[in-house]
Amino acid sequence: MPATPTQENQRGFIIPIGGAEGKSKAKKPTILKRFARLCGGDEARILVIPTASLLDETGPKYMELFQSFGAKSMCIPVEQREDCFDEEMLRVLGKATGIFITGGNQLRLSTILGGTPVARLIRKLNSEGIHVAGTSAGAAIVCEHMIAGGRSGSSPRESGVELAPGLGLTNRVIIDQHFNQRQRMGRLLAALSFNPFACGLGIDENTAAFIGPDGMMEVAGTGTVTVVDPADMNHSSMSYVGKAEAVTLIGLKLHVLADGARFNTETREALPG
């Protein structure tokens, strides 16, 4: 569960990014620049957590990028669970004004970070106003229920999604990334059939959802965020269909939101840009 803020609306932003965001001048890294500004601009201290990636250059690449925006940035290479108990690492994390979780493998994040002092501190810091962004796998893990895998395709199927515990910064949404590029509507719908109390956010590449402390989400980037709201769903066949069979879901509401459009994750109202 998300940690409780000590003051009303004090919680930091949660910013899931659909992956493949611009990381060079040619690709206009507007999402990452906006995150750096939100974290304090020249006064920002952004901590990069590259745990999900197996590439040594991933963390330093983001660190250098944030530094090019004028922010201070560090990279902590959390490679195994025992790293998450290191007192110096927790001290450095506690001084961040922004936390950025890179892409890679979702299960590396959940099995290395899950249930550790690092995970608990990230939740606490977010409740105290520190902003947390994640791209690709780093986006999937910010919510309570994380999509860890599943089959591509437009229709939901039994056994079509694998779920694992996330960081729990929000329990209002379930997030999938590289959404339209990898045809992930089916697995997002399957995830919602197991958790119909949450809204589904399918985030395209080079697109982000800036979710504020009041639950208001604003879309930024070149793609869309597909919002699936199951609040009025009145039928699901997920509990009785055969293995890998298609699932019937009736009463879902869908919004497709481009740059500047908003969605209130508390009231579930969508607004144009």
VOBA-1610 file (N, C-alpha, C; in pm, whole numbers, padded with zeros to 5 digits, always signed):
BEGIN
Met+00084-00119+00000Met+00000+00000+00000Met+00088+00125+00000Pro+00042+00235-00064Pro+00119+00359-00060Pro+00134+00410+00083Ala+00249+00467+00113Ala+00268+00529+00244Ala+00178+00651+00255Thr+00134+00682+00377Thr+00040+00792+00400Thr+00117+00923+00417Pro+00085+01027+00338Pro+00153+01155+00355Pro+00124+01215+00492Thr+00220+01286+00547Thr+00200+01351+00676Thr+00120+01479+00661Gln+00115+01534+00541Gln+00035+01652+00514Gln-00048+01629+00388Glu-00165+01695+00381Glu-00253+01677+00267Glu-00184+01722+00137Asn-00197+01639+00034Asn-00141+01669-00099Asn+00010+01688-00097Gln+00078+01628-00003Gln+00224+01642+00004Gln+00295+01540-00084Arg+00226+01435-00123Arg+00289+01326-00196Arg+00357+01378-00323Gly+00469+01316-00360Gly+00538+01353-00482Gly+00469+01298-00605Phe+00509+01347-00721Phe+00456+01295-00847Phe+00503+01152-00870Ile+00421+01075-00939Ile+00457+00943-00989Ile+00451+00952-01141Ile+00560+00917-01209Ile+00569+00941-01353Ile+00610+00814-01427Pro+00514+00728-01463Pro+00547+00613-01546Pro+00564+00655-01692Ile+00669+00605-01758Ile+00701+00636-01897Ile+00697+00506-01977Gly+00638+00510-02095Gly+00615+00389-02172Gly+00736+00326-02236Gly+00855+00381-02213Gly+00977+00329-02274Gly+01016+00406-02398Ala+01138+00385-02444Ala+01190+00446-02567Ala+01169+00597-02569Glu+01182+00661-02452Glu+01172+00807-02446Glu+01299+00867-02505Gly+01288+00987-02555Gly+01404+01052-02616Gly+01518+01067-02517Lys+01636+01024-02557Lys+01753+01037-02470Lys+01868+01109-02541Ser+01836+01180-02650Ser+01938+01256-02723Ser+01874+01384-02775Lys+01959+01481-02813Lys+01907+01607-02866Lys+01824+01583-02991Ala+01866+01485-03072Ala+01792+01457-03196Ala+01651+01409-03167Lys+01634+01337-03055Lys+01502+01282-03022Lys+01426+01367-02921Lys+01481+01484-02886Lys+01413+01580-02800Lys+01367+01516-02668Pro+01454+01508-02569Pro+01421+01442-02443Pro+01331+01527-02353Thr+01214+01566-02405Thr+01126+01658-02332Thr+01070+01598-02204Ile+01040+01469-02204Ile+00984+01406-02084Ile+01086+01407-01971Leu+01209+01369-02001Leu+01312+01364-01898Leu+01349+01504-01850Lys+01348+01603-01943Lys+01373+01742-01901Lys+01265+01790-01806Arg+01140+01756-01836Arg+01029+01797-01750Arg+01043+01734-01612Phe+01084+01608-01607Phe+01106+01542-01479Phe+01216+01612-01401Ala+01326+01647-01468Ala+01437+01715-01401Ala+01393+01851-01347Arg+01314+01926-01423Arg+01262+02054-01375Arg+01174+02035-01252Leu+01088+01933-01258Leu+00998+01905-01146Leu+01077+01874-01019Cys+01191+01810-01035Cys+01273+01770-00920Cys+01358+01883-00865Gly+01353+02001-00931Gly+01427+02116-00879Gly+01519+02184-00976Gly+01522+02138-01102Gly+01606+02205-01201Gly+01753+02197-01163Asp+01818+02313-01154Asp+01959+02318-01118Asp+01985+02269-00976Glu+01882+02269-00894Glu+01896+02224-00755Glu+01855+02078-00738Ala+01816+02013-00846Ala+01769+01875-00838Ala+01883+01780-00802Arg+01849+01676-00727Arg+01941+01566-00696Arg+01868+01437-00736Ile+01898+01387-00855Ile+01824+01273-00911Ile+01907+01146-00895Leu+01848+01048-00829Leu+01914+00920-00809Leu+01861+00820-00912Val+01950+00762-00990Val+01914+00665-01094Val+01933+00524-01040Ile+01829+00442-01053Ile+01835+00302-01009Ile+01823+00214-01133Pro+01934+00153-01180Pro+01934+00076-01304Pro+01918-00075-01284Thr+01858-00115-01173Thr+01851-00255-01135Thr+01791-00344-01244Ala+01689-00295-01315Ala+01619-00378-01413Ala+01707-00413-01533Ser+01809-00334-01559Ser+01891-00352-01679Ser+02014-00438-01651Leu+02051-00518-01750Leu+02174-00597-01741Leu+02290-00529-01813Leu+02264-00409-01867Leu+02367-00336-01940Leu+02438-00238-01846Asp+02569-00245-01839Asp+02645-00161-01746Asp+02630-00013-01776Glu+02605+00021-01904Glu+02602+00161-01942Glu+02468+00229-01917Thr+02364+00152-01882Thr+02230+00211-01871Thr+02225+00319-01764Gly+02266+00288-01642Gly+02260+00386-01534Gly+02343+00510-01560Pro+02472+00495-01594Pro+02555+00613-01622Pro+02501+00698-01736Lys+02438+00635-01836Lys+02384+00712-01949Lys+02275+00807-01902Tyr+02183+00759-01817Tyr+02078+00847-01764Tyr+02137+00951-01670Met+02234+00912-01590Met+02298+01006-01499Met+02360+01122-01575Glu+02432+01091-01681Glu+02493+01197-01762Glu+02389+01284-01829Leu+02278+01224-01870Leu+02172+01300-01935Leu+02111+01401-01838Phe+02079+01356-01716Phe+02023+01449-01617Phe+02124+01559-01583Gln+02250+01525-01577Gln+02353+01626-01551Gln+02360+01728-01663Ser+02335+01684-01787Ser+02335+01778-01901Ser+02221+01878-01891Phe+02117+01846-01815Phe+02006+01939-01794Phe+02035+02036-01679Gly+02150+02019-01612Gly+02187+02105-01501Gly+02161+02045-01364Ala+02101+01926-01360Ala+02071+01863-01232Ala+02193+01787-01180Lys+02199+01770-01051Lys+02297+01678-00992Lys+02237+01538-01002Ser+02319+01438-01032Ser+02266+01303-01048Ser+02371+01200-01007Met+02322+01092-00947Met+02406+00980-00910Met+02339+00851-00956Cys+02417+00747-00972Cys+02366+00616-01011Cys+02406+00516-00904Ile+02309+00440-00852Ile+02343+00336-00755Ile+02314+00199-00819Pro+02416+00123-00852Pro+02398-00006-00919Pro+02356-00115-00821Val+02226-00125-00795Val+02174-00228-00705Val+02166-00359-00783Glu+02260-00449-00760Glu+02269-00573-00837Glu+02211-00694-00766Gln+02200-00690-00635Gln+02149-00803-00559Gln+02080-00752-00433Arg+01998-00838-00370Arg+01916-00793-00257Arg+02000-00737-00143Glu+02116-00795-00119Glu+02196-00749-00006Glu+02238-00603-00022Asp+02245-00554-00148Asp+02278-00414-00170Asp+02172-00321-00110Cys+02048-00369-00103Cys+01936-00287-00056Cys+01937-00266+00095Phe+02031-00329+00165Phe+02043-00313+00309Phe+02164-00227+00347Asp+02234-00176+00246Asp+02355-00098+00269Asp+02319+00040+00325Glu+02373+00074+00441Glu+02338+00199+00508Glu+02379+00322+00427Glu+02494+00317+00361Glu+02538+00431+00281Glu+02444+00452+00162Met+02399+00343+00099Met+02306+00355-00012Met+02175+00418+00033Leu+02126+00379+00150Leu+02002+00436+00202Leu+02021+00584+00237Arg+02139+00619+00285Arg+02166+00760+00317Arg+02163+00845+00190Val+02227+00797+00082Val+02228+00870-00045Val+02087+00880-00102Leu+02013+00770-00096Leu+01876+00770-00146Leu+01790+00872-00071Gly+01811+00882+00059Gly+01731+00973+00141Gly+01753+01119+00111Lys+01860+01154+00040Lys+01887+01294+00007Lys+01838+01333-00133Ala+01778+01238-00207Ala+01734+01266-00345Ala+01610+01353-00347Thr+01601+01438-00450Thr+01476+01511-00476Thr+01396+01444-00588Gly+01458+01346-00653Gly+01390+01269-00757Gly+01456+01133-00770Ile+01375+01032-00799Ile+01424+00895-00817Ile+01381+00848-00954Phe+01476+00793-01031Phe+01446+00745-01167Phe+01484+00598-01177Ile+01387+00513-01215Ile+01408+00368-01227Ile+01411+00334-01376Thr+01519+00274-01420Thr+01536+00249-01564Thr+01457+00125-01607Gly+01458+00102-01739Gly+01392-00014-01796Gly+01479-00138-01790Gly+01421-00249-01834Gly+01490-00377-01833Gly+01393-00489-01805Asn+01418-00564-01701Asn+01338-00681-01664Asn+01261-00651-01536Gln+01127-00655-01544Gln+01044-00626-01427Gln+01076-00718-01310Leu+01099-00847-01338Leu+01120-00942-01229Leu+01252-00918-01157Arg+01351-00860-01225Arg+01473-00820-01152Arg+01439-00713-01049Leu+01351-00621-01085Leu+01312-00518-00990Leu+01237-00576-00871Ser+01137-00660-00898Ser+01055-00711-00788Ser+01131-00807-00698Thr+01220-00889-00756Thr+01291-00987-00674Thr+01411-00928-00600Ile+01468-00820-00654Ile+01583-00757-00587Ile+01537-00648-00490Leu+01442-00563-00532Leu+01401-00451-00448Leu+01287-00485-00353Gly+01199-00576-00395Gly+01076-00599-00321Gly+01097-00634-00175Gly+01028-00565-00085Gly+01033-00594+00058Gly+01159-00552+00129Thr+01246-00475+00063Thr+01373-00434+00123Thr+01365-00293+00180Pro+01465-00252+00258Pro+01468-00113+00306Pro+01467-00011+00193Val+01527-00042+00077Val+01523+00052-00035Val+01380+00073-00083Ala+01303-00036-00099Ala+01164-00024-00143Ala+01082+00055-00042Arg+01101+00027+00086Arg+01025+00098+00189Arg+01061+00246+00191Leu+01190+00277+00171Leu+01232+00416+00172Leu+01178+00491+00050Ile+01173+00426-00066Ile+01116+00491-00185Ile+00970+00528-00159Arg+00893+00436-00100Arg+00753+00467-00068Arg+00744+00584+00030Lys+00828+00581+00132Lys+00825+00688+00233Lys+00861+00822+00170Leu+00968+00824+00088Leu+01010+00949+00025Leu+00902+01004-00067Asn+00837+00917-00144Asn+00730+00964-00231Asn+00615+01024-00151Ser+00584+00966-00036Ser+00478+01021+00049Ser+00517+01156+00107Glu+00649+01185+00111Glu+00698+01311+00167Glu+00726+01416+00060Gly+00692+01385-00066Gly+00704+01486-00171Gly+00812+01461-00273Ile+00885+01349-00263Ile+00991+01319-00359Ile+00928+01254-00482His+00969+01299-00600His+00909+01252-00725His+00979+01124-00772Val+00899+01029-00821Val+00952+00901-00867Val+00907+00877-01010Ala+01003+00858-01100Ala+00973+00826-01240Ala+01035+00692-01275Gly+00975+00624-01371Gly+01030+00498-01418Gly+00993+00478-01563Thr+01083+00418-01639Thr+01056+00393-01780Thr+01050+00244-01806Ser+00959+00201-01892Ser+00944+00060-01930Ser+00923-00025-01804Ala+01014-00117-01773Ala+01000-00197-01651Ala+00989-00108-01527Gly+01061+00003-01527Gly+01056+00097-01416Gly+00921+00164-01401Ala+00843+00170-01511Ala+00707+00222-01504Ala+00612+00118-01447Ala+00630-00007-01489Ala+00540-00114-01446Ala+00542-00133-01295Ile+00657-00112-01232Ile+00671-00147-01091Ile+00620-00039-00995Val+00586+00079-01042Val+00547+00184-00947Val+00414+00155-00880Cys+00328+00073-00944Cys+00196+00049-00886Cys+00200-00072-00792Glu+00087-00098-00726Glu+00080-00208-00629Glu+00087-00344-00697His+00013-00359-00806His+00012-00483-00883His+00088-00460-01013Met+00199-00530-01031Met+00285-00509-01148Met+00261-00617-01253Ile+00245-00574-01378Ile+00243-00669-01489Ile+00387-00713-01515Ala+00414-00841-01490Ala+00550-00893-01504Ala+00573-00959-01639Gly+00466-00992-01710Gly+00479-01057-01840Gly+00343-01097-01893Gly+00342-01159-02007Gly+00217-01203-02066Gly+00224-01202-02217Arg+00116-01251-02279Arg+00116-01262-02424Arg+00068-01134-02491Ser+00118-01107-02610Ser+00074-00993-02689Ser-00060-01026-02755Gly-00129-00921-02801Gly-00256-00940-02869Gly-00361-00846-02815Ser-00469-00833-02888Ser-00572-00735-02852Ser-00680-00791-02762Ser-00692-00924-02748Ser-00800-00982-02670Ser-00747-01044-02541Pro-00823-01027-02430Pro-00780-01088-02303Pro-00804-01238-02305Arg-00712-01312-02244Arg-00723-01457-02237Arg-00686-01506-02097Glu-00744-01617-02061Glu-00705-01682-01937Glu-00556-01718-01947Ser-00482-01694-01841Ser-00337-01714-01838Ser-00264-01618-01932Gly-00330-01506-01966Gly-00271-01412-02060Gly-00181-01308-01998Val-00168-01311-01863Val-00087-01210-01797Val-00023-01271-01673Glu+00097-01225-01642Glu+00166-01264-01519Glu+00178-01140-01431Leu+00139-01154-01306Leu+00140-01042-01212Leu+00237-01069-01099Ala+00296-00963-01047Ala+00385-00971-00932Ala+00366-00845-00848Pro+00404-00845-00721Pro+00392-00724-00639Pro+00484-00614-00692Gly+00432-00492-00694Gly+00511-00377-00732Gly+00557-00299-00609Leu+00605-00176-00632Leu+00651-00093-00520Leu+00535-00039-00438Gly+00417-00030-00498Gly+00301+00016-00423Gly+00296+00166-00401Leu+00352+00244-00493Leu+00340+00391-00480Leu+00197+00436-00506Thr+00121+00358-00581Thr-00020+00386-00603Thr-00094+00253-00616Asn-00216+00250-00566Asn-00302+00134-00587Asn-00423+00170-00673Arg-00417+00285-00738Arg-00528+00331-00821Arg-00518+00280-00964Val-00399+00242-01009Val-00380+00205-01149Val-00294+00079-01161Ile-00309+00011-01274Ile-00218-00093-01319Ile-00160-00046-01452Ile-00029-00059-01468Ile+00040+00005-01581Ile+00099-00100-01674Asp+00081-00079-01804Asp+00156-00154-01904Asp+00224-00054-01996Gln+00339-00095-02054Gln+00422-00001-02129Gln+00453-00058-02267His+00516+00025-02354His+00534-00010-02495His+00398-00056-02551Phe+00292+00016-02515Phe+00158-00041-02519Phe+00110-00074-02660Asn+00091+00028-02743Asn+00044+00001-02879Asn+00154-00059-02967Gln+00278-00024-02938Gln+00389-00075-03019Gln+00399-00228-03007Arg+00363-00285-02892Arg+00376-00429-02871Arg+00241-00498-02851Gln+00132-00428-02885Gln-00003-00486-02883Gln-00034-00552-02748Arg-00039-00470-02644Arg-00054-00523-02509Arg-00192-00499-02447Met-00291-00466-02530Met-00424-00445-02475Met-00476-00571-02407Gly-00455-00686-02468Gly-00508-00810-02412Gly-00458-00838-02272Arg-00328-00819-02250Arg-00276-00852-02117Arg-00314-00747-02014Leu-00333-00621-02055Leu-00382-00521-01961Leu-00525-00553-01920Leu-00609-00591-02016Leu-00747-00630-01983Leu-00750-00751-01893Ala-00662-00848-01918Ala-00656-00966-01832Ala-00617-00926-01689Ala-00521-00835-01677Ala-00481-00788-01544Ala-00596-00719-01472Leu-00674-00640-01544Leu-00788-00571-01483Leu-00899-00667-01444Ser-00912-00778-01517Ser-01014-00876-01479Ser-00982-00938-01343Phe-00853-00943-01306Phe-00814-00992-01174Phe-00823-00881-01069Asn-00811-00756-01111Asn-00806-00642-01018Asn-00898-00531-01068Pro-01030-00553-01067Pro-01121-00454-01128Pro-01141-00328-01047Phe-01077-00318-00932Phe-01086-00194-00855Phe-00992-00087-00908Ala-00893-00124-00990Ala-00793-00029-01042Ala-00824+00006-01187Cys-00776+00121-01231Cys-00782+00158-01373Cys-00656+00107-01443Gly-00669+00074-01569Gly-00554+00033-01647Gly-00499+00149-01727Leu-00367+00166-01725Leu-00299+00267-01807Leu-00207+00196-01904Gly-00237+00203-02032Gly-00149+00149-02135Gly-00071+00264-02197Ile+00059+00271-02168Ile+00139+00389-02203Ile+00227+00357-02323Asp+00214+00439-02428Asp+00295+00421-02548Asp+00439+00462-02525Glu+00524+00424-02618Glu+00664+00467-02613Glu+00674+00619-02630Asn+00778+00677-02570Asn+00802+00822-02570Asn+00679+00898-02521Thr+00613+00841-02423Thr+00492+00901-02365Thr+00495+00876-02214Ala+00449+00973-02138Ala+00451+00961-01992Ala+00318+01005-01933Ala+00290+00952-01814Ala+00174+00994-01736Ala+00226+01063-01609Phe+00212+01194-01601Phe+00254+01269-01482Phe+00137+01269-01384Ile+00144+01185-01281Ile+00035+01169-01184Ile+00069+01250-01060Gly-00011+01354-01036Gly+00016+01447-00926Gly-00033+01396-00792Pro-00002+01469-00685Pro-00039+01427-00549Pro-00189+01418-00528Asp-00268+01491-00610Asp-00414+01485-00599Asp-00475+01377-00686Gly-00391+01297-00753Gly-00441+01191-00840Gly-00468+01234-00983Met-00449+01362-01014Met-00470+01408-01151Met-00350+01370-01238Met-00378+01306-01349Met-00275+01261-01442Met-00278+01346-01567Glu-00161+01390-01613Glu-00150+01462-01740Glu-00057+01384-01833Val-00100+01369-01958Val-00022+01296-02056Val+00080+01389-02119Ala+00202+01338-02139Ala+00307+01414-02208Ala+00378+01320-02305Gly+00410+01372-02425Gly+00485+01291-02519Gly+00418+01280-02654Thr+00472+01193-02738Thr+00428+01184-02878Thr+00322+01077-02902Gly+00299+00989-02805Gly+00200+00882-02822Gly+00076+00909-02739Thr+00012+00802-02695Thr-00110+00814-02615Thr-00100+00727-02491Val-00187+00761-02395Val-00212+00674-02280Val-00355+00623-02295Thr-00368+00492-02305Thr-00499+00429-02314Thr-00546+00397-02173Val-00658+00457-02134Val-00713+00435-02000Val-00831+00340-02011Val-00826+00230-01936Val-00936+00135-01930Val-00992+00139-01788Asp-01118+00182-01776Asp-01183+00197-01646Asp-01285+00084-01627Pro-01260-00009-01534Pro-01352-00120-01514Pro-01458-00097-01406Ala-01474+00030-01363Ala-01564+00057-01250Ala-01706+00007-01276Asp-01751+00016-01401Asp-01889-00026-01433Asp-01893-00163-01501Met-01783-00237-01496Met-01783-00370-01555Met-01883-00458-01481Asn-01980-00515-01553Asn-02084-00594-01489Asn-02078-00742-01521His-01977-00783-01600His-01961-00926-01628His-01818-00955-01668Ser-01764-01066-01614Ser-01633-01117-01653Ser-01639-01269-01653Ser-01589-01328-01759Ser-01589-01475-01766Ser-01454-01534-01724Met-01365-01452-01670Met-01230-01497-01638Met-01230-01616-01542Ser-01328-01624-01451Ser-01325-01727-01347Ser-01361-01866-01398Tyr-01421-01876-01519Tyr-01466-02008-01562Tyr-01425-02048-01703Val-01353-01965-01777Val-01309-02006-01910Val-01195-02106-01898Gly-01171-02182-02006Gly-01062-02278-02008Gly-00928-02212-02027Lys-00823-02288-02007Lys-00687-02236-02016Lys-00661-02176-02154Ala-00612-02052-02155Ala-00576-01977-02276Ala-00696-01938-02361Glu-00818-01958-02311Glu-00937-01918-02388Glu-00962-01768-02376Ala-01032-01711-02475Ala-01067-01570-02473Ala-01167-01542-02361Val-01161-01419-02308Val-01242-01379-02193Val-01343-01273-02236Thr-01466-01284-02185Thr-01569-01182-02206Thr-01566-01082-02091Leu-01556-00953-02124Leu-01563-00845-02026Leu-01666-00744-02076Ile-01768-00715-01996Ile-01877-00627-02038Ile-01886-00506-01945Gly-01898-00388-02003Gly-01918-00266-01925Gly-01794-00183-01900Leu-01685-00214-01970Leu-01563-00135-01955Leu-01578+00002-02021Lys-01507+00100-01967Lys-01501+00233-02029Lys-01358+00258-02075Leu-01342+00317-02194Leu-01208+00336-02251Leu-01189+00481-02293His-01071+00535-02262His-01030+00669-02307His-00894+00656-02374Val-00873+00730-02480Val-00742+00739-02545Val-00697+00884-02535Leu-00589+00908-02461Leu-00548+01043-02425Leu-00411+01076-02483Ala-00404+01188-02556Ala-00278+01235-02614Ala-00221+01349-02530Asp-00109+01404-02577Asp-00035+01507-02505Asp-00126+01618-02452Gly-00119+01644-02322Gly-00196+01750-02259Gly-00329+01706-02202Ala-00382+01594-02248Ala-00508+01544-02193Ala-00486+01495-02050Arg-00595+01491-01972Arg-00583+01457-01831Arg-00684+01350-01790Phe-00654+01285-01681Phe-00746+01186-01624Phe-00728+01187-01473Asn-00840+01199-01402Asn-00836+01201-01257Asn-00848+01057-01207Thr-00741+01005-01148Thr-00742+00867-01104Thr-00828+00845-00980Glu-00871+00954-00915Glu-00959+00943-00800Glu-01106+00944-00843Thr-01145+01042-00926Thr-01284+01053-00970Thr-01311+00979-01100Arg-01202+00939-01171Arg-01209+00867-01299Arg-01278+00950-01407Glu-01250+01079-01406Glu-01300+01170-01509Glu-01188+01205-01605Ala-01215+01192-01735Ala-01117+01228-01839Ala-01147+01367-01891Leu-01040+01444-01921Leu-01053+01581-01967Leu-00962+01604-02087Pro-01008+01680-02186Pro-00920+01709-02302Pro-00808+01803-02263Gly-00710+01813-02350Gly-00597+01902-02326Gly-00640+02047-02332
//
